[in-house]
């Protein structure tokens, strides 16, 4: 357990597409949980938020997570009952293939 480094737990999910059922109807898609993981969810500084706003690349949180997880841009993150989408590409912190960081943006309701 990485509790000191990763004190938070998030749920990773994606949205499934609707499919036709056997009787000619349609089954709606929806969120499907893929896995939960230990991580560290951080809030960017005011300067980082201001700079991102000026560049029209806003985000709400940073997600730091262990390298063994592979997060795709089609995935979403649920943390403390708030859902986020991944913004940009996960980046290797320090180039050691130990911890990745990705920006998160809150999904509007």
N, C-alpha and C positions, 0 to 999 in steps of 0.2 A: 504494500500500500504506500502511495506517495503522499500521505496526508499533509505533510509540511509544505510540499511543493504544490499540490493540487487539492486544496481543501473543499472544493465545490464538486457537485455532481450535476451533470446535464443529461438531458434525453435528446438523442439524435433521431430525427424522423424525416420522412419524405411524404409527398402527396401522391397517392395512387390515382391513376386515371380510371374513369368509369368504363365499364364493359357491358356489352350486351349479354343478357342472360338467355337461357335455353328457351324461354317462352316468348321471345321477341321484345322483351322489355329492356330496360337499362338500369344497371346497378351503379349508383353514384360512387365516385372515388372519394378518398379522404385521407387523413393523416394515418400513417403506419409507422410505429416505432421500430427502429432498426437496432438500437443498442443504447445503453447508458455508459457514461465514462466519467472518470475523475478528471478534474481540470481546475483551472484558475480563471475566473471571470473578473475582469478589471474594467474600471471606468477610465476613459481617456482624460487627460488633463484639459483644462479650459483652453489652453493654447492649441493643443492638438485638435480639439473640436472646432475652434475658430478657423484654423488653417484649413481643415477639411471642408468647412462651410464655404470658405472663399473659393475653394477648388471645385465646389459642387459635388463633393464626394463624401457626404456626411455618413457618420456611423455612430453607434451608441455605446458599444462595448468592445473590448478585446477578449478573445478566447485563447488561452494558453493551454496546450494539451500535449500528451506524450506522443512521440513519433510513431508508435505502433498503430495508431489510428489513421485511417485515410478518409479525409472529409472531402466530399464533392460539392460543387456549387449548387447542385439540385437538392442538397440536404438542408434541413432547418434544425435549429437548436431551441430547446425549451429549458429555461432557467427561471426558477421561482415563479412559475405560472405565466411567464412572458415568453413569447415566441420571437425568434430572430432568424434572419436570413444571413447567409455568408456573403460578405462583400469583398471581392477580390480573391486573390490566391493565397493559400496558407504559406507562410514564410518560415524557413528554418532559422531558429534563433541561435546565433553563434556558429552556424555551419557544422555543428557536431552531430546532427541527426538524433537529437534527444528531445527537444521541445519545439513545437510549432506554434505560431501565432497567426490568427486570422481576425479580421474586423467583422463585427456583427452589427446589423441594423435591425431595429425593432420592426416587426411586421405589423402594419396598421390593422385594427379590427374592422 
